[in-house]
């Protein structure tokens, strides 16, 4: 009896080598499956070989995202525009939330774009394993491609929303960005890494516990207020600003506003705290996902 037969529930891809094909003479990949090691590893070379499959996942999700909808991709414009209108009327006009001396419509849209990207990426990625049960149980490929593709798909909606909602408002209210606009992609990258780290944990948990899709919307209702989406954090006490910096989304929203509408720059120390939390979340999510991966087919 072989080693993989003794432990069929604890297998992972441990190595890949190139060997010549006996028919055409071309090199082909040979995947060696061995029992999972104690410390999970990230096989970057394997992910690179499957990059075309990642592109297929992204293109598939983009095609079915608004399939059979009336306005199609127009939802990427309508959703942030309508939400910003509600925020402006409730929080800007009636509640008089602080907006850092910026017109509240631009302030609201800029924060909502960063927030809605994170929310969409987390929701799609957290359900990525269960939504592809046929592939997971019948075909081998790096399972990490599924949550990774889930956080990349909403980038298209964010780009459309920025072009057709935020840019017209910036031109209308003359809140033009400064040189810091070159840093805008970095804060979206920070949101992407945060969503990926959280989705790695949630997607693995969702395989065993189907309560995850019900828990996520519960936290999403509160998280915008803990991230400074409807108000500016400048007026908050300094100790609360440091406490809120443990939430990486506060740095994402504040940094994005600084980059695209010349808002107040993020505090370097608080930004460092948010980045550190994001990296720790990403490492923890990757470790848990890789440890749970060999049992996906059995538990799903």
Secondary structure as GFF3:
##gff-version 3
##sequence-region A 1 300
A	DSSP	alpha_helix	3	6	.	.	.	ID=ss1
A	DSSP	beta_strand	11	20	.	.	.	ID=ss2
A	DSSP	beta_strand	27	35	.	.	.	ID=ss3
A	DSSP	alpha_helix	44	49	.	.	.	ID=ss4
A	DSSP	alpha_helix	51	65	.	.	.	ID=ss5
A	DSSP	three_ten_helix	72	74	.	.	.	ID=ss6
A	DSSP	alpha_helix	75	87	.	.	.	ID=ss7
A	DSSP	pi_helix	88	94	.	.	.	ID=ss8
A	DSSP	alpha_helix	104	126	.	.	.	ID=ss9
A	DSSP	alpha_helix	128	131	.	.	.	ID=ss10
A	DSSP	alpha_helix	133	138	.	.	.	ID=ss11
A	DSSP	alpha_helix	144	161	.	.	.	ID=ss12
A	DSSP	pi_helix	162	166	.	.	.	ID=ss13
A	DSSP	alpha_helix	167	173	.	.	.	ID=ss14
A	DSSP	three_ten_helix	179	183	.	.	.	ID=ss15
A	DSSP	alpha_helix	184	208	.	.	.	ID=ss16
A	DSSP	alpha_helix	212	226	.	.	.	ID=ss17
A	DSSP	three_ten_helix	233	235	.	.	.	ID=ss18
A	DSSP	alpha_helix	238	244	.	.	.	ID=ss19
A	DSSP	alpha_helix	248	261	.	.	.	ID=ss20
A	DSSP	alpha_helix	268	293	.	.	.	ID=ss21
A	DSSP	alpha_helix	296	299	.	.	.	ID=ss22
###
